[in-house]
């Protein structure tokens, strides 16, 4: 089974939990965090999908060029990392236009919403993606957290209905590759990546991945900043500190172990195979 590997390429302060806490003058550590990850992918000749934030691509076009010429897929992560809840329909459409313009030469067909902010309240986002030529989305997380989630969504690749994105519609305009969870009875255990990759023991991650691969491909995601120990520590609440920083020191080694044991490719190529 070939799984999809995705990298959300954004600034380290983009996440919701740091909003309002980050000082004005800061080092973004974009190159410092991206290069070890790119070198790791080169080491094992693995191609990934990079969901690229538009404003970052504007500032670092040479980095996006380098990623592309290493054979990776370039996809969109919107423009400013504002959620769909904050943007509304018009604002989101404007962001998509800006993102498509910045990434035009790479012909992005894939999208991931900032903070996984596509749910039934923002399902109009999928129609906007279709309007601007996107073929797939990977924003729906089949769990419920304080920030995101569609707990009743299918766990496998599907086409969301216009009326209810937790339902499959074979005629739906966008293919959805939901973030990977392992269903354990009534519980969906998130193992896709990010904080979940950092907090779960490696042995458990591997057991879950093998179990999932009996039925379907998984999709794993990481942010370069959460694999880089040099990221600044901001004075936030203890719970936010835990979610943001726990496990950063060994996240890259964890990912490497997964790359050794499992097969990975870009989202586009995995969907082509499916």
Secondary structure, 3 states (H helix, E strand, C coil): CEEEEEEEECCCCCCHHHCCCCCCCCCCCHHHHHHHHHHHHHHCCCCCEEEECHHHHHHCHHHHHHHHHCCCEEEECCCCCCCHHHHHHHHHHHHHHHHHHHCHHHCCCEECCHHHCCCHHHCHHHHHHHHCCCCEECCCECCCCCCCCCCCCCCCCEEECCCCCCCECCCCCCEECCECEEEECCEEEECCEHHHHHHCCHHHHHHHHHHHCCCCCCEEEECHHHHCCCCCCCCCCHHHHHHHHCCHHHHHHHHHHHHHHCEEECHHHHHHHC
